[in-house]
């Protein structure tokens, strides 16, 4: 099973910092898009994003490990 067969992980924007746009998952994990591109109608599958895990109390710090952006989908509400 490749990543295209798995259900998408829902994320929603919660703010932005000098390091990128901050998102949170339904489970409360924080992510940061260091490309500053965010979700848009041209790329609803997050393919232009460069998502990394991040610490919720210090999102401006060094981004953590990189994530496969195609596994996520941006939503307005959970």
N, CA, C and O of each residue as an XYZ file, in Angstrom:
312
protein
N       0.840     -1.171      0.000
C       0.000      0.000      0.000
C       0.895      1.248      0.000
O       1.694      1.437      0.918
N       0.766      2.079     -1.002
C       1.551      3.318     -1.017
C       0.752      4.442     -0.371
O      -0.399      4.247      0.019
N       1.361      5.613     -0.260
C       0.719      6.720      0.457
C      -0.544      7.227     -0.225
O      -1.372      7.860      0.431
N      -0.720      6.972     -1.520
C      -1.926      7.430     -2.211
C      -3.150      6.619     -1.804
O      -4.276      7.088     -1.967
N      -2.950      5.398     -1.272
C      -4.055      4.550     -0.849
C      -4.522      4.864      0.565
O      -5.620      4.461      0.950
N      -3.722      5.567      1.340
C      -4.062      5.873      2.719
C      -4.968      7.098      2.772
O      -4.881      7.980      1.917
N      -5.844      7.150      3.786
C      -6.672      8.352      3.929
C      -5.800      9.565      4.251
O      -4.767      9.447      4.909
N      -6.232     10.720      3.780
C      -5.492     11.957      4.013
C      -5.624     12.385      5.474
O      -6.656     12.167      6.107
N      -4.582     12.986      5.987
C      -4.587     13.530      7.343
C      -5.045     14.979      7.241
O      -4.448     15.773      6.513
N      -6.095     15.322      7.963
C      -6.648     16.679      7.915
C      -5.803     17.611      8.783
O      -5.463     17.296      9.924
N      -5.474     18.779      8.200
C      -4.760     19.808      8.951
C      -5.455     21.147      8.722
O      -6.062     21.369      7.674
N      -5.360     22.035      9.710
C      -5.917     23.369      9.512
C      -4.900     24.412      9.967
O      -4.140     24.194     10.910
N      -4.907     25.538      9.280
C      -3.977     26.622      9.587
C      -4.372     27.258     10.913
O      -5.548     27.494     11.189
N      -3.339     27.531     11.738
C      -3.592     28.167     13.031
C      -2.776     29.444     13.194
O      -2.880     30.111     14.224
N      -1.977     29.792     12.210
C      -1.203     31.024     12.292
C       0.024     30.972     11.398
O       0.267     29.989     10.699
N       0.788     32.049     11.438
C       2.043     32.046     10.696
C       3.122     32.733     11.525
O       2.831     33.538     12.410
N       4.352     32.403     11.225
C       5.502     32.925     11.948
C       6.548     33.332     10.922
O       6.314     33.221      9.718
N       7.684     33.795     11.383
C       8.760     34.127     10.455
C       9.333     32.877      9.805
O      10.025     32.968      8.791
N       9.049     31.701     10.383
C       9.567     30.441      9.836
C       8.634     29.790      8.834
O       9.085     28.983      8.021
N       7.347     30.112      8.863
C       6.398     29.504      7.941
C       4.981     29.539      8.483
O       4.715     30.138      9.525
N       4.077     28.891      7.766
C       2.667     28.805      8.148
C       2.491     27.592      9.056
O       2.932     26.493      8.723
N       1.847     27.795     10.200
C       1.686     26.735     11.196
C       0.318     26.085     11.035
O      -0.692     26.768     10.864
N       0.298     24.758     11.092
C      -0.918     23.952     10.986
C      -0.991     23.019     12.182
O       0.018     22.741     12.829
N      -2.199     22.536     12.469
C      -2.402     21.542     13.517
C      -3.247     20.413     12.934
O      -4.124     20.650     12.104
N      -2.974     19.173     13.377
C      -3.760     18.018     12.952
C      -4.913     17.818     13.928
O      -4.965     18.459     14.977
N      -5.832     16.931     13.578
C      -6.952     16.614     14.468
C      -6.464     16.061     15.800
O      -7.123     16.237     16.825
N      -5.324     15.398     15.793
C      -4.776     14.806     17.021
C      -3.930     15.787     17.820
O      -3.439     15.443     18.895
N      -3.752     17.014     17.306
C      -3.026     18.024     18.055
C      -1.547     18.159     17.734
O      -0.832     18.885     18.425
N      -1.076     17.478     16.706
C       0.322     17.620     16.297
C       0.483     18.905     15.495
O      -0.392     19.265     14.708
N       1.591     19.586     15.692
C       1.843     20.839     14.981
C       2.815     20.628     13.833
O       3.808     19.910     13.954
N       2.500     21.278     12.705
C       3.314     21.195     11.496
C       3.600     22.608     11.025
O       2.866     23.540     11.355
N       4.657     22.767     10.260
C       4.969     24.074      9.697
C       5.337     23.906      8.231
O       6.105     23.015      7.868
N       4.778     24.778      7.392
C       5.097     24.803      5.964
C       6.179     25.855      5.762
O       5.898     27.053      5.783
N       7.407     25.410      5.567
C       8.517     26.358      5.441
C       8.593     26.996      4.058
O       9.447     27.853      3.830
N       7.724     26.601      3.130
C       7.663     27.235      1.806
C       6.778     28.474      1.808
O       6.802     29.243      0.847
N       5.996     28.687      2.871
C       5.054     29.811      2.962
C       4.013     29.785      1.847
O       3.397     30.812      1.560
N       3.809     28.656      1.227
C       2.868     28.615      0.102
C       1.450     28.389      0.578
O       0.516     29.012      0.074
N       1.283     27.505      1.540
C      -0.052     27.222      2.039
C      -0.934     26.545      1.009
O      -0.518     26.254     -0.113
N      -2.128     26.312      1.416
C      -3.129     25.673      0.559
C      -3.658     26.684     -0.440
O      -3.859     27.852     -0.110
N      -3.880     26.231     -1.649
C      -4.553     27.090     -2.627
C      -5.332     26.229     -3.601
O      -5.121     25.018     -3.663
N      -6.221     26.830     -4.353
C      -7.085     26.072     -5.262
C      -6.319     25.353     -6.358
O      -6.789     24.335     -6.868
N      -5.137     25.863     -6.736
C      -4.353     25.200     -7.774
C      -3.735     23.901     -7.275
O      -3.549     22.961     -8.047
N      -3.414     23.846     -5.971
C      -2.751     22.672     -5.401
C      -3.447     22.233     -4.117
O      -2.868     22.339     -3.036
N      -4.691     21.737     -4.221
C      -5.440     21.353     -3.025
C      -4.852     20.143     -2.307
O      -5.246     19.844     -1.179
N      -3.922     19.451     -2.940
C      -3.341     18.261     -2.330
C      -2.084     18.554     -1.526
O      -1.384     17.625     -1.122
N      -1.787     19.812     -1.287
C      -0.630     20.246     -0.490
C       0.699     19.969     -1.184
O       1.739     19.987     -0.526
N       0.701     19.714     -2.493
C       1.921     19.330     -3.191
C       2.975     20.430     -3.236
O       4.153     20.138     -3.436
N       2.580     21.682     -3.056
C       3.565     22.764     -3.076
C       4.115     23.061     -1.682
O       5.003     23.899     -1.521
N       3.587     22.377     -0.694
C       4.024     22.621      0.679
C       5.303     21.858      1.000
O       5.596     20.827      0.394
N       6.050     22.373      1.953
C       7.226     21.691      2.497
C       6.984     21.573      3.997
O       7.477     22.375      4.790
N       6.207     20.543      4.368
C       5.760     20.383      5.749
C       6.814     19.702      6.614
O       7.465     18.744      6.198
N       6.961     20.222      7.820
C       7.855     19.664      8.826
C       7.103     19.623     10.148
O       6.216     20.442     10.388
N       7.453     18.676     11.001
C       6.923     18.682     12.359
C       7.524     19.881     13.073
O       8.629     20.311     12.741
N       6.809     20.422     14.047
C       7.367     21.533     14.818
C       6.852     21.487     16.244
O       5.850     20.834     16.539
N       7.537     22.177     17.107
C       7.183     22.270     18.516
C       6.119     23.355     18.678
O       6.324     24.475     18.209
N       4.985     23.058     19.328
C       3.917     24.051     19.424
C       4.296     25.298     20.232
O       3.737     26.370     20.000
N       5.221     25.177     21.162
C       5.559     26.347     21.966
C       6.747     27.128     21.424
O       7.146     28.138     22.004
N       7.317     26.663     20.307
C       8.417     27.399     19.683
C       8.442     27.155     18.174
O       9.399     26.582     17.655
N       7.379     27.596     17.458
C       7.316     27.335     16.019
C       8.394     28.073     15.219
O       8.693     27.688     14.089
N       8.977     29.126     15.793
C      10.033     29.849     15.079
C      11.394     29.173     15.194
O      12.361     29.623     14.579
N      11.478     28.109     15.964
C      12.733     27.378     16.088
C      13.028     26.571     14.827
O      12.273     26.617     13.856
N      14.107     25.852     14.854
C      14.491     25.008     13.728
C      13.402     23.973     13.469
O      12.985     23.294     14.407
N      12.915     23.822     12.209
C      11.884     22.809     11.929
C      12.414     21.418     12.219
O      13.604     21.145     12.066
N      11.520     20.551     12.635
C      11.870     19.169     12.933
C      11.894     18.370     11.623
O      12.147     18.939     10.561
N      11.640     17.091     11.687
C      11.756     16.221     10.516
C      10.723     16.558      9.444
O       9.623     17.030      9.730
N      11.118     16.297      8.206
C      10.261     16.578      7.047
C       9.188     15.511      6.918
O       9.415     14.342      7.232
N       8.018     15.925      6.454
C       6.881     15.034      6.280
C       6.496     14.952      4.810
O       6.795     15.855      4.029
N       5.834     13.869      4.439
C       5.363     13.722      3.057
C       4.097     14.553      2.891
O       3.029     14.175      3.372
N       4.222     15.680      2.211
C       3.114     16.632      2.094
C       1.886     16.037      1.417
O       0.767     16.473      1.686
N       2.074     15.056      0.550
C       0.935     14.483     -0.169
C       0.007     13.685      0.748
O      -1.087     13.310      0.326
N       0.410     13.419      1.979
C      -0.427     12.685      2.927
C      -1.442     13.582      3.633
O      -2.281     13.089      4.386
N      -1.375     14.899      3.397
C      -2.190     15.845      4.149
C      -3.186     16.572      3.248
O      -2.989     16.701      2.040
N      -4.254     17.038      3.876
C      -5.222     17.885      3.187
C      -5.626     18.998      4.151
O      -5.902     18.744      5.323
N      -5.658     20.226      3.649
C      -6.001     21.381      4.468
C      -7.520     21.540      4.504
O      -8.189     21.507      3.471
N      -8.046     21.712      5.710
C      -9.479     21.928      5.904
C      -9.676     23.209      6.715
O      -8.749     23.675      7.377
N     -10.889     23.779      6.663
C     -11.196     24.967      7.453
C     -11.532     24.619      8.891
O     -11.176     25.360      9.808
N     -12.213     23.496      9.101
C     -12.637     23.042     10.431
C     -12.540     21.527     10.500
O     -12.621     20.839      9.482
N     -12.367     21.018     11.709
C     -12.382     19.554     11.926
C     -13.785     19.107     12.277
O     -14.017     17.918     12.498
